[in-house]
Amino acid sequence: LTCWVAGLAENSDRNNVRVFLDDRRLGVHWVGAPDAAGVSQVNAAVPGIVPKGERVLRIECGGVSSEPFAVRVV
């Protein structure tokens, strides 16, 4: 899973960014430095056991969580 996230802290990395698909915490493999617009790329692994279809994704860092949003697992 690759997503682009705005508003992460400067010290955000794979150890303090959490990605959730429904209620399942995914393993974060990489968090990029923010670009000129302040957007960082976040890569996380989706296990093969996750059912296909619409799921709810949210990102967490430093105790702050994004609004949940729908993604489609194919």
C-alpha positions as CSV (number, residue, x, y, z in Angstrom):
1,L,0.0,0.0,0.0
2,T,1.4,3.4,-0.9
3,C,-0.3,6.6,0.3
4,W,0.7,10.2,0.4
5,V,0.1,12.0,3.8
6,A,0.1,15.7,4.6
7,G,0.9,17.0,8.1
8,L,3.2,14.5,9.5
9,A,5.8,15.7,12.0
10,E,9.4,16.3,10.8
11,N,10.6,13.4,12.9
12,S,8.1,10.9,11.3
13,D,9.5,7.6,10.4
14,R,8.5,4.0,10.1
15,N,8.8,3.6,13.9
16,N,6.3,6.3,14.8
17,V,3.8,6.3,11.9
18,R,1.1,3.7,12.1
19,V,-1.2,2.6,9.3
20,F,-4.5,0.8,10.0
21,L,-6.7,-1.0,7.5
22,D,-10.0,-1.5,9.2
23,D,-8.7,-2.4,12.7
24,R,-5.6,-4.3,11.5
25,R,-2.3,-2.5,12.0
26,L,-0.1,-2.8,8.9
27,G,3.7,-3.0,8.9
28,V,5.1,0.3,7.8
29,H,8.1,-0.2,5.5
30,W,9.0,3.3,4.5
31,V,8.2,7.0,5.3
32,G,9.6,9.5,2.9
33,A,10.7,13.0,3.7
34,P,8.0,15.6,3.0
35,D,8.1,17.2,-0.5
36,A,7.8,21.0,-1.1
37,A,4.0,20.8,-0.4
38,G,4.6,19.0,2.9
39,V,3.3,15.6,1.7
40,S,5.2,12.4,2.6
41,Q,5.0,9.0,0.9
42,V,4.1,6.2,3.3
43,N,4.5,2.5,2.2
44,A,2.9,-0.3,4.2
45,A,2.4,-4.0,3.6
46,V,-1.1,-5.4,3.2
47,P,-1.2,-9.1,4.3
48,G,-2.7,-11.5,1.8
49,I,-5.3,-12.5,4.3
50,V,-7.0,-9.1,4.1
51,P,-10.4,-9.6,2.3
52,K,-10.8,-7.9,-1.0
53,G,-13.2,-5.0,-1.3
54,E,-13.7,-1.7,0.4
55,R,-11.8,-1.2,3.6
56,V,-11.2,1.8,6.0
57,L,-7.7,3.3,6.1
58,R,-6.3,5.6,8.7
59,I,-2.9,6.9,9.5
60,E,-1.6,7.7,13.0
61,C,1.4,9.6,14.3
62,G,2.2,11.1,17.6
63,G,-1.2,10.3,19.0
64,V,-3.0,12.1,16.2
65,S,-5.1,10.1,13.8
66,S,-6.3,11.0,10.3
67,E,-9.9,10.9,9.4
68,P,-10.7,7.3,8.2
69,F,-11.3,7.0,4.5
70,A,-12.3,4.2,2.2
71,V,-9.9,2.4,0.0
72,R,-10.4,-0.7,-2.3
73,V,-8.3,-3.8,-1.8
74,V,-8.0,-5.7,-5.1
